[in-house]
Amino acid sequence: MLSRIPAKAVVHINTRALSQSAPRLTTAVTRVDALVEKSTSQPDSSKISQAIKDLWYPQIGNRDIVGPSIWTSHDYHDTPDQPYPAVRFAENTSEVLALRAKEKGDWNSLTMEEKKQLYRNSFRQTFAEMNAPTGSYKRIFIHVFYIVGFSILYQLYFSLTCVPPKARAYSEEIETGRMQRMVMMGMNPVAGLASKYDYEKNEWKK
């Protein structure tokens, strides 16, 4: 059926469809760009509403809120997947503010220690420190060994104090006497115990 439609008509239909969907596409792209810009923008601490300041600043102390929080509260977290905490790590002391004012000038005038201190004022750990092994597996092993050791001690204590001694019916003496009675009674002489005993010589068959 498509072979009956002229090529010019198909081109006209495609052009018309594109012209109708283009404005919708442009609007959708604009909305997505606005959402991305809104989600990635860092709020200015000076423009934070007074209600948020009254709510969170008594809890975080004299620290600047420099970004959105990935949690329900504005606090500091070191996570490699979200490396930008909502607040600075260090409080705004006179030394920190002086170094932050110096940072606005020429960075060539800053020493290496001052540059490192600028980082530490905003972040507690580097990526290498966050990804470094913490040795938490040792704590897990300690807990496992503690549980296993306690279980073994409990089992020993239970076996020594709570489990009664073997019943008299299971002693070696009783078992030997039972076998003698079975032989004397000739129980199962075809393939059982009596078939293995020589009654003429009064001994077990060899």
JOLINPE-V924024 format. One record per residue. RES is the residue in one letter. PSI is psi in whole degrees, -180 to 180 (none if undefined). Layout:
# JOLINPE-V924024
res=RES psi=PSI
res=RES psi=PSI
This chain:
# JOLINPE-V924024
res=M psi=-36
res=L psi=-28
res=S psi=-20
res=R psi=-18
res=I psi=130
res=P psi=151
res=A psi=-37
res=K psi=-36
res=A psi=-40
res=V psi=-45
res=V psi=-41
res=H psi=-41
res=I psi=-44
res=N psi=-42
res=T psi=-41
res=R psi=-42
res=A psi=-41
res=L psi=-40
res=S psi=-30
res=Q psi=-34
res=S psi=-16
res=A psi=-47
res=P psi=-39
res=R psi=-41
res=L psi=-42
res=T psi=-42
res=T psi=-42
res=A psi=-43
res=V psi=-39
res=T psi=-42
res=R psi=-41
res=V psi=-44
res=D psi=-40
res=A psi=-40
res=L psi=-42
res=V psi=-42
res=E psi=-38
res=K psi=-38
res=S psi=-26
res=T psi=-9
res=S psi=143
res=Q psi=122
res=P psi=146
res=D psi=128
res=S psi=-24
res=S psi=-16
res=K psi=9
res=I psi=139
res=S psi=154
res=Q psi=-29
res=A psi=-42
res=I psi=-40
res=K psi=-44
res=D psi=-29
res=L psi=-44
res=W psi=-29
res=Y psi=-33
res=P psi=-23
res=Q psi=-35
res=I psi=-3
res=G psi=-155
res=N psi=63
res=R psi=148
res=D psi=136
res=I psi=115
res=V psi=-1
res=G psi=174
res=P psi=152
res=S psi=137
res=I psi=-10
res=W psi=-173
res=T psi=-9
res=S psi=156
res=H psi=98
res=D psi=178
res=Y psi=133
res=H psi=137
res=D psi=106
res=T psi=130
res=P psi=-30
res=D psi=-20
res=Q psi=80
res=P psi=7
res=Y psi=93
res=P psi=162
res=A psi=-26
res=V psi=161
res=R psi=154
res=F psi=-43
res=A psi=147
res=E psi=162
res=N psi=79
res=T psi=174
res=S psi=-38
res=E psi=-42
res=V psi=-44
res=L psi=-36
res=A psi=-42
res=L psi=-34
res=R psi=-34
res=A psi=-36
res=K psi=-28
res=E psi=-25
res=K psi=-14
res=G psi=-147
res=D psi=124
res=W psi=-15
res=N psi=-22
res=S psi=-9
res=L psi=138
res=T psi=169
res=M psi=-37
res=E psi=-38
res=E psi=-38
res=K psi=-40
res=K psi=-39
res=Q psi=-34
res=L psi=-41
res=Y psi=-45
res=R psi=-24
res=N psi=-27
res=S psi=-30
res=F psi=144
res=R psi=-37
res=Q psi=154
res=T psi=174
res=F psi=-37
res=A psi=-39
res=E psi=-36
res=M psi=-36
res=N psi=-3
res=A psi=149
res=P psi=138
res=T psi=-10
res=G psi=19
res=S psi=-22
res=Y psi=-27
res=K psi=-41
res=R psi=-37
res=I psi=-44
res=F psi=-39
res=I psi=-43
res=H psi=-41
res=V psi=-47
res=F psi=-36
res=Y psi=-44
res=I psi=-43
res=V psi=-44
res=G psi=-42
res=F psi=-37
res=S psi=-42
res=I psi=-44
res=L psi=-40
res=Y psi=-40
res=Q psi=-42
res=L psi=-45
res=Y psi=-42
res=F psi=-40
res=S psi=-35
res=L psi=-31
res=T psi=-30
res=C psi=-32
res=V psi=125
res=P psi=158
res=P psi=166
res=K psi=142
res=A psi=155
res=R psi=-26
res=A psi=-16
res=Y psi=11
res=S psi=162
res=E psi=-36
res=E psi=-47
res=I psi=-38
res=E psi=-40
res=T psi=-43
res=G psi=-37
res=R psi=-41
res=M psi=-39
res=Q psi=-41
res=R psi=-37
res=M psi=-37
res=V psi=-43
res=M psi=-34
res=M psi=-8
res=G psi=41
res=M psi=132
res=N psi=65
res=P psi=-8
res=V psi=-55
res=A psi=7
res=G psi=-151
res=L psi=-39
res=A psi=-26
res=S psi=-18
res=K psi=6
res=Y psi=134
res=D psi=105
res=Y psi=-24
res=E psi=-44
res=K psi=-7
res=N psi=48
res=E psi=169
res=W psi=144
res=K psi=144
res=K psi=none
